[in-house]
Amino acid sequence: MVGVAFVFGTVVGHGPSIGRGRRGIGRRAAPVRTISAPARQPFQLRDDTVPQPCLVAARYHRRRGRGPRRAPAGGRGAHRRQPGAEPAGRAPGAGRGARRRHGPRDAGGNRLGGGAAGLHRRLPVARAGDRARVPADCLRRTAAAPRPGARAGPSRRARTVDDAGGARGRGRAPPQPAGVARGRGLAAWPAPAARRGGATVSIVVGVSGGVDSAVAALLLAQDAVRDGAPVSGMFMQNWEDDGTGDCRAEDDRRDAVAVCGRLGLPFTARNFAREYWDGVFAQFIDEYRAGRTPNPDVLCNREIKFRTFLDAARALGAERIATGHYARIERRDGRWALLRGADAGKDQSYFLHQIGQEALAATLFPIGHLPKAQVRAMAREAALPVHAKKDSTGICFIGERDFRSFMANYLPARAGEIRSVDGARLGEHVGAYFYTLGQREGLALGGIRGRTGAPWYVVGKDVRNNVLYVDQGSDSPHLFSTTLDAEAAHWTAGAPPAGRFACTAKTRYRQPDERCEVAVGDDGRLAVRFERPQRAVTPGQSVVFYRDDECLGGATIVATDARLPAAAEDAA
């Protein structure tokens, strides 16, 4: 018989086993290694010396490498050993001596040496882009949380559960997704019943190498001990570093590995660079080429974190994902509602407004109810390796590089004229693509004869003619608008609240909510009118709607009623 042992940083215990004798069951076979099932212990962090999750899958058998014995259906010799006889359903080549040839192997399919040293060998953490080789059973357990109701012994077998959490008897393990496990004995175990009733769900938390995702993983690991919900970590690499910038994906990956090692969570890394290029970056460049200013964080959440990542987690056998976003999800009126984070200064629902009901139902935001200061304190108290790490800022694929220098690799940098709103030529710019409404930096205007010393701001741009229009003062009337048109609307509930409704909205992440009225057209386009004029409403950005603490959805801004400079009207 075959047993499976998953070792997380410790050596499994030894114990006797009752084997099959020559004339029946009952003879005592040689001692074998077994999986102990101690009482559930309080959650404990791993020692700092553990560099990464220790995850070893070893196969043991009762007869020290001898082939399996199976008695014939009847007749003489039923007690004698039948060379080559295999249990029904055994794969060819897995019979006599096969286990001795193959020996114990780790979760990656690599052969291990004998003795305790082999059991201590660590699972090689997958490089970005490698196919995951973490057994699905590892996703359903954590190092600190043995399976509820587990029995010691290599023949331990989980029982399947129905929707209500009741046991349905022994069942076959579900089929393993391709590429997840290698070798016999690594198939997924059915999920056990939760302590509170109902089947547990396995969770994959996205670990980015930052403090927010680390504390999210910490909270889930603690919940895993209490509720038996197995947790693992996944790092997403969304950009291939070209070696010329500051997109430190490898540093973040190492931090993510260290966090999972500290918490005792299985870890895997996936490379989503191709999906990111096709679903996010290509659209990002197209929008800039059209003269608009897109928001890549909104695109990334929609296309990568709550679509590609969710699909990858499900392929590993997980039923839910979790991230370190500051937002909340709640069941309201028979649907899932996206709510603001409890920390108003860190609320990220603006970037999450394009998540649909399917993704909301499968997502957890463990830190959404916490203030940032408490999250940082929890990371420090738990001695997480990233507790003092700075929060990431800017666009991930640009990092600390100069924005224009980076964009010049993908868009032509053509110098053009900077003109005032009355048409006077004031200077030159490096390319109209690289500026946005309300921008002050990078204009290099000052000391112009006949002009005051007030700062200049971008109030319009003509991408076709490569002309940038500027005006003095942050309160320039050319920066303000009362109405806007938007398209590509997405509603978290699946439909707008009504054909015309009142709510609050914001057109920038840090902007306070402003009261407005929304009219939904037959073609799905939106006409939004604000009670007060709004400054620097930028085409390409998102307008996001709220009712109290609930995010209703949002759309992409395409036009406003801001007054065009006279020179721009003449050029048009």
N, C-alpha and C positions, 0 to 999 in steps of 0.2 A: 504494500500500500504506500501511497505517497502523501507526505505531509508538507505543508508550506509554512515556513517561518519567516516573518518580517521583523527584522531587528532594527530598532531605531536607537543607535548609540549605546546599546547595552548588550550583554551576552545573555542569551536565553538560558533558562535553567535546565537541569538534567532531571530525568525521572524515568522510572521503569515503564514498560509497556507490555501488554498482554498480546502475544502473537499467536499465529496458527501453528500448531504442532503437527507432527506427521499423522496423527490419528484424530485430529479434530482441534477444536478451539480450547485453549486453556493452558497450554504450556507457556512458560515464561520465556520470552525472547530476550535478546541482549538489550541492555539499556540504550535508550535513544534520547536525543535532545527533544524537548517538548516546549510548547508555549505555555507559560504559566498565566493564570488569569487572576491576579490579585484583586482585592477590593478596590473600587474606584478611589483614587487619591486626589487631593486638591491639586489644582494646576500648579506646576513648578516650572520655572524657566530653566533652560539648559545651562550648564556651566559654560563660562566664557571660553574654555579651551576647545569647545566643540566648534570647528570652523565652518561646518556645513551639515545639512541633514544627513544622518547615517541611516541608510536604507538598503538592507541586504535581503535578498530573497534566496533562501537556500532550500534545497530539496533533501529530505531524509527518507529513509525506508527502514523497514524493521529487520531485514535479513542481511544487512551488511553487504549489499551489492548482489546477493544471489537473486536469480530470476524468480518471478512470481509463481506461486503454486495455485493451481485450480483443479479441483476434483472433477472428474467426468460426471456426466449426468447420472450414471448408474452403472451397475455391473462390477466385475472384479477389478481390483486395482484402484478403487475409488480413493484409497488413502495414499496412493503412491504419487510421487512427483511426476508431473507431465512436462517434459522438456518442450519449451516453446509455446505451451498453452497460455493464452492471454485472456484476460477478462473481456467481456463483450464491449466493443467500442474502442478498444485500445488501438492507438495508431501503430502502423507497421514500423518496426525498428525500435519500438519502445519496450521490447520484451526482455529476454534473458540477458543480463549483463549490461543493458543499456544505461541503467542508472549509474553503474560503476564507471562506465566509459565517460558519461557526461559529467558526473559529479555535481557538487553544489555549485550554483551559479548565482551571480548577483542580478539585480533587476535589469541591468543592461544586457544580460545574456553572457557575460564574461565569466570564465571558469575561475573559481576561488581555490586557494590553497587550503589544506586541511588545518585543523586546530583552531584555537581561539583567534589567532591572527587573521585568519580568513573571515571569521565572523565580524571582525572589527573593520573590515575594509569598507570604505565609504563608497556611496553611489556617485559615479562621475556626473557632475552637474552638466546638463545638456548645454552645448553651445547654442547661441542664437541661430535659429534656422534648422537645428537638428530635429529629427522626428522624436517626439516624446516617447520614452520607454519606461515610464512609471506605471507599474501595475495598477489597475483600477482599484484593487483592494486597498492600496496605499492611499487612494483618495478618500476611502471610506473609513480611515482610521487615522489617529494621530499618535505620536509617540507617548503622549501623556494620557491617552484615553483608549484602553483596550475595549474591544467590542463588548457591549452589554450582554451578559448571559453567556460569555464565552466559556468553553470547557477546556481544561488542559488536555494535551495529547495531540499527536499528529493527525488523528482521524477526525479532529473537530470539524464540524460542518455547519454553516449558518442555515437558519430556516428562513424560508421566504415569508413575506408578510403581505396581507391584503391591504386595501386602501384604509381600512379602519385600524390597522396596526395588529390585527390578529394573525397568529401563525397559521400557515396553510400546510405545514409539513415540509419534509425535505424536498428540495427542488434542485434542478440543474442550474448551474451558474449561467447567467445571461451571456450571450456572445460578446467577445472582446473586440473593441474597435481596432481596426487595422493599425499596426505600428505602435500600439500602446505597450504590449507585453511581449517578451520573447521567452521561449522555453515553456515546457509543460509545467503545470502547477501555478501559473500566474494569472489565471482567469479571475474575473471580478466576482466578489462575493455579494449575494443579495444584501440590501441594506436591512439592518435590524429594526425592531420596533423602538420608538423613542420612549423615554421614561414617562412622558406625559401622555402617551398614547399617540397612535399614528406613526407612519413610517418616517424615519429620519431622512434627511437629504444631504448629499455631499456638496461641498462648497469649494470653489476655487476663487481665491482672493488675488486680485491684481496687485503685485508688489512692484512699485516703481523705483525703490531705493530711497524714497523720501519718508519723512516722519509720519505723514498722514496715513499712508497705506500701511506703514509698520504698526501703528496703533490699531488700525482696523484689523490687521491680522492677529494682533495680541488679543483683542476682545473676542474675536471668533475662536481663537484657540482656547480661551477660558470657557466660552460657551460650549465648546466641543466636549469638555470634561463633564459639564453639567448635563447637557442634553444629548450627548452622543452624536452630534452632527460633525462628521469628519471634514477636515479642512486641509487644503494644500495651497501652495503659492505658485503663481505664474508671473514671470517677467516678460513684458512685451517690448521688443525692439522695433520701433516704427521708422527708423531712419538709418541708412547706411552711412556711417561717418566717412567722409572723403579725405580725412587726414589734414584738412586745411582749416578746420574751425574748432569750435568749442562744444560740440554736441557729444558729451561724454557718456555715451551709452554703456561702455564697458565699465566705467566707474560706478554707474548706477546699478548695473547688473551685479557687481561684486557686493555692493551694499545690500541688494535684495537677497543674495545668497546668505550673507551674514545674518540678516534679520530672520530668515527662515531657519537657519541653524540655531539661533538663539531660542526660537520658539519651538523647535523640534518639529517643523512642518516639512513635508515633502515639497520639493521644488522642481520646477521645470522652466525652461525659457523658450520662447517662440519668437520667430522673426516674421513680422508683419510688414516689412518694408515695401514689398510689392503692392500689397493691398493699400497701404498708406499712400503710395505714389499715385495709384489709379483712382482711389476714392477721395483723397484729400488734397494732395499737393498739385495734381494736374488741374483740378478745379480752382485751387488757390491762384495759380499762375494765369489761368484763363480770365478770372475776375479782375486781376490787376491789369491785364492786357486790355480789357474793356473799359478801364478807367474807374473801376469800383474798388472798394477796400473790403475784402472778405474777412471772416473770422475763422481761422483754422481750428480753434478749439471746439467750436460747434460742429464742424465737419468731422473732426477726429472722434468725438463722442458718438456721433451718429453712425459712422462707418466702421470704426475700429473697436472702440471699447465696449459698445453695446450691440455689436453685430459680429464682427470677426472674432473678438475675444470670447463672446458668449458661445459662438459655434465651436471654437476650439475647446472650451471647457466642457461642453456637452459631448464632444468627441472623446474626451477622457472619462466620461461616465458621470460627470457632475450634473447636478440639477439646478444649481444656483451659482451666481457669481457675486463678488463683493468688491467694492472699490473704496478709496479714501476720500470720496467727494463729500463736501459739506452740503448735504441735502437730505430730505427725508421722503419716505414712501409710506402711504397709508391707504387702507381700504375704505372707500367712501361710496355709498349708494351703488354697490355692486360693481365698482370699477376701482382701478388703482389710480391714486392721485399723487402727483409730484409736488412736494411741499418745500418751502424754503428751509435752509439750514437754520439751526437755533442761533448760531453766531451770525448776526446780520452783516458784520464786516467781512465774513468769509463765505457767505452764501454763494453757491455755485449753480443754483437752479437755472440761471440765465443761460449757461452753457449746455444745460441738459434738456432744454425745452423740446428737442426733436426726438426724444425717446418715446417709443410707443408702448401700448399696453402689454404686449408680449415680453418686451425687455424689462419693463417695470415689475412684472409678476415674477421674474427670475432674478431680481437684483436686490442686494442688501447694501445699505449705506451705514455701516456700524458707528461712524463718528458724527453722523448728521445731527445728533441731539446734543453735541458737546461744543463748548467754546474752544477756540484754538489754544488758548493758554492752558487749559486743562489737558488737551491732547499732548502738548509739549511736556507738561509735567508728568503725565503718565508714561511717556517714553523715557523720561529721565529716571523715574522711579523704577521702571522695569529694566534699566540699564541696556536699552536697545542700542545697537551700534550707531544708529543714525539720530540719536536724541538731540544732538547739537547741530545737525546739518541744516544749512540754510534752505529756505523754501525756494523752489525753482521759479524763475520769472522769464517772461519773454516767450518767443516761439521756439519749440523744442528743436526744430531742425536748423535754426539759426544760432541759438545759443547766445554767446557774447559777441558774435561777429557783428560788424557793421552791416546794417540792413541793406543799404544800397549796394555795397560791394557784393553781398550774397545774391541779391536779385539780379544784378548785372550778368550773372552767369546764365540766366534763363530769359531775360528780357533785354532788348537792345537799349543801351544807355545813350540816348541822343540828347545833346545839350539843346536848350531852347530858351525862349525869352520869358522873363518875369515881368508882368505888366501890372500896373495899378488898376483900380476899378474904373478910372477915367481913361485908360488906354495908354498911359505914359510908360515907356520902357524904363525899367529900373535896374535890371541885371539879367543874369543867366542862371538857369538851373541845370541839373545833371540828367533830367528825364522826368517828364510829368507823371510817369507811372509811379514813381517812388514817393509821392506826396499825397497827403489826405487832408480833408477839410478840417479847419481849425488848427492845423499844424503851425508851429512857430519856429522850431529848430531847423537848422540846415538851410536857411534862406540866404544867409550872408548879406543881409541888407542893413544898412546903417550909415548915418552921416550923409544922407542924400539932401542936396541943397533944395531949400524951399519946403522941406518936410519936417514935421516935428520929430522928437526923439522917441515917440511911442513905438512899441514893438509891432512887427508886421505878422499877419496871419494869412494862411491860405484860405481863400473864400470861394474858389472855383478853379477848374482846370479843363482845358480843351485838349483831350488826348489826341484827337485826329490831327490838329495843327501843332501839337506839342507846346502849348502855351499855358503858363501858370498865372493865375490872377490872385492878387494879394490886396489887403487893406489893413489900415492901422487900427489897433485897439481890439481887445477881446470882445467888445460889445458891438462890433460892426453889424449893421442891419443885414448885411449880406450873409451872415452866419446863422440867422434865425429863421425858423419855419414853424407853421402851425399845423399843417396837414402833411401827410405822406401817403404814398402808394406802396404796397408790398405784395409780393407774390410768393409762391412755393410755401404756403401756410401749412403748418403742422399742428395738430391739436392732440394733447396727451390723452384725452378721453376718446379720440377717434373722430370727433365732429365738433364744430364750434358750438358754444352755448346757445346761440340764436343767430338769426340773420342780421340782427343789429343789437348790440349790447354795450353797456357801459362797464368799464373796468379801469385798472391802472396799468401803466406800461412803462418800460424803460428802453431806450435805444442804445445805451452803452452799459457796460458791466457795472461800473461804480456809480451810475446815476441814480438818484432817488426816484421812487415811483412818481409818475405824473398821471393825473386823471385824464381820461380820453373816452371817445366813443368810436366803436368799430363797426363798420358796415361790410358785410361779406357779399361779394358779387356772385353772379351766376357762374362765372368762370373760376371762382375760388380766390380771385384777387381781393385784397383788402384796401379799404379807404379808412384811414385813421385820422381823427381830428382831436387835437389836444386842447385843453382849456387854456393853457398858457403857451406862448412861443417857446420852442425848444432850440437849443444852441447846437450847431454843428452836427445835425442829423445827416449821416453819411450813407449814400447808396452802397450796397454790398454788406452792410452790417445787419444785425438782427434786431427787430422790434419784438419784445417778449411781453406777454400779457399776464396779469395776475388778478386774482380776487382774494383779498386778505392774504393768507399765507400759501395759497395754492397757485401753482404755475399752470395756466390754461394752455399755453403753447406759444407759438411765435411764427414769424415769417421774415423774408429777406426784403429789405428796403430797396426800392428801385428808383424812386423819385420823390421830391419834396416841392413845396411852394416857395422855397427860399428865392429871394430876388437875385437874378443873375446880374453880374456886372454889366454895365452898358456896353463896354468893349466886347464882352463875350456875346451879347445879343447881336451886335453888329456883325461879328465874325460868323455867327450862325446864319 
